[in-house]
Amino acid sequence: MNNTSYPWYLSWPAIIVVFLFFWPAAIVLIYLRTQSSKGGAFAAASNKTIYMVLGAILIVFGLMRIKGSIPMALFMIVGGAAMIYYANTLAKKASRNKSYIDLLVNQGETSIDKVANMLNVKYDVALKEIKTMKSLGILKGAAIDEQTRSVSIAKVQNTAGEISGMVNSVTGALIGGASSAAASGSAETVEGACPGCGAKYTGPKGSTVTCSYCDATFVLH
């Protein structure tokens, strides 16, 4: 579950109302929504359907008005098409952000060139997007070295399959952003992935974890 809260003007009801009256402003609001929180950088992957539906609705409205006002109809049709295109663009970027988490956090990859190759993007694109994730606080512990074209994430123990914010299953101690309702040395240890960004956590079964990377809260099963 993601506990991200947005200002009222970035809520879905507000965006939908603005979208129906002036779609360019709605696209700006959606962009601001994706940039206003750590979770927003990943949300477009799951919100793609909503964006697509909004775009389709606007196209239908435009087709319905084509006999009455061609300029207005075209404005709405273009807006719907733009929304569908933007939905795909945002979803791809959100999916790529999850891939950065998987490669840099879960797998411990440090070469930006290798990451770029695996994601089929140019080095400059990968570097820019990693920097953006750092500025948003998603990769706040990242150390980027442009001379060696590398990046490392602080407090990551990839060899043990554990990352910062995990629940220590041996002592039951709480570390980072993780909290446990059943933290004990005898609890069954399980590994789970954050539903928001895909970062992997290891801890006692039933532990409640607040992800250090996207702030989503979930339970290890």
N, C-alpha and C positions, 0 to 999 in steps of 0.2 A: 504494500500500500504506500502511495506517495503522499506525504503530508504537505506538499508545496501549496502555498496560498498565493493568490495573485491579487493585485489591485482590482477594483471593481471594473475599470475600463478594459482590463485584460481578461475578464471572465467571458465564458462562452456566450451567455445571453447578450452581453454588450457587443461582442464581436459580430454575432449574427445580425443584430439590429443594424449596426453600422454597415455590414456587408450588403444588406438588402437595399440600402439607400445610396451608398457610395463605396463600391468595392475596393478602390485603391487604398482608402484609409483602413479598411479591414485587413488588407494584406500587411500593411505597416504594423497594425496591432498584433497580428499573428506573429510577425517577425519579432516584435518586442517581447511577446509572450515566451518565445523560444529562447530569448536571450536574458530573461529576467531572473532565471533560477538555474541551478545545476540540473534539476530534473527536466527542465524545458529543453535542454540540448538533446535529450533522448526521446521526448514525448511524441515527436512527429512520426516516429515509426509506428506507434499505436494509434495516433490520431489521423492517419492518412485517410481513412474512410470518411471521417467527418469532413475533411477538406474537399474530398472528391464529391460528396453529396452536396455540399454548398455550391460547388462549381456547377454541378448538373442542374440544380434548382435555378441558378441564375441564367443558365442557357435556356431552360424551359420558359422562364419568364420573358426572356428576350424574344424567343420565337413567338410567344403569345402576343407580344406587342409590335411585331414587325409590320402589321397592317396599319396600326395607328401612328407609329413614329419610328421610322427607319433608323434615324440617328440613335435614339434611346435604345432601340432593340439591339443595334450593333454594339453599343456601349455595354449592354448587359451580357451579350453573347461573348464578346471579347473578354469581359471580366470573368465569366464562368470558365472559359478556356484557360485564362491566366491562372485561376485558382487551381485547376486540375494540374497544370504544369508545375505550379509552385508546390502543390501537395507532393508530387513525385520528387521534386528537388529536395524538399525538407526531409522527406522520408529517407531518401538516399543518404543525406548528410547525417541524420540521426542514426541510421544503421551503421554508417562509417564510424561515428563516435563510439558506438558499442564495440566495433572492431578494434578501435584504439585501446579501449579498456581491456579487451581480451588479450591483445598482443603485448601491451606495455605492462599491464598489471598482472593478469593471470599467467601469462607465459614468460614475462620478464625480458622481452625483447628490448634491446637498447639502441640498435641501429635504425636511424630514421630512414635511411635508404632502403633497408630491408622491409620496413613497415610500409613505405610508399609502394614498393614493388608488389607486396602481398595484397595491397588494397587497390592496385592498378591506378595510382595517381602519381603526379610528379612530386619530386622532393620538396619543392617550394610550397606545394599545396599541403602536403603532410605537415611540414614545419609550421605553416600558418595555422592549421587547424589544431595542432597540438598546443600551440601558444594560446589560441583562443580558449581551449579547454582549461588551460592553466589560469588564464585571466578570470574565467568564470568560477574558479575555485574547485573545479572538478579534479584537476591534477595539481592541486596547490603544492604538493611536495615534489613536483617534477623539477629536475635539474637539467636544463637544456644547454648543450655545448655545441654551438654552431661550427666550431673549428673541427671537432671530430665527428660532427653530424650525428650526434648521439643524444639520448635522453634516458635518464634513470629516475625511478620513482622511489622516494624515501620510504623506509619502514616496510618494505615488501620482502617477504620470505617465500619466494616462489618454489624453492627446492622442497619445502615442507608442505606446499600446497595451501599456505596460509597467508593472509594479507592483513595489513593494519586494520584495526577495528574488529578483529575476531574475538571470540570468547575462548579463553584458555581452558581447554577441556581437561587438563590434568589437575590444575589447582582450583578451577572454578572462578579464577580472578577475572574481573572485567577489564578489558583493554580497549582504548579508543572509544569509538562510538557504539560499541556493542553492549547490549544489556541482556541478562538472562533471567528467565523465570525459573529455570531448573538447572542452574549452574552447579554442578557437583562432579567430583572426580569419578563417580561411578556411572554418570550419565552416558548414554550411547553417543559416540561422536559421529557427526554426519557432515557432509559438505553440501552447500547449497549456493545457487547463483542469485544475485540480486535481480529482481524482476524489472528494475528500472534500467540498469546499465550493464548487467551481466557480470559484475565483479564477483569472484568466488570467495566464499567465507566457510570456515570450518569451525565447528563448536558443538556443544551438547545439543542433542535433539530437543526441540521445543524452545530453543533460545530465540529471543527477539532481537533482531539486529537492525541498527540504523546505519545505512550504508555511508561510508566516508566519502564516496565519490558523487552520488546523486541525491543523497538525503532520503532515499526511499526506506521505509520500514517494512520488514518482513520477518517471517518465522522460519527457522531452519527445521526441515522435516526429514 
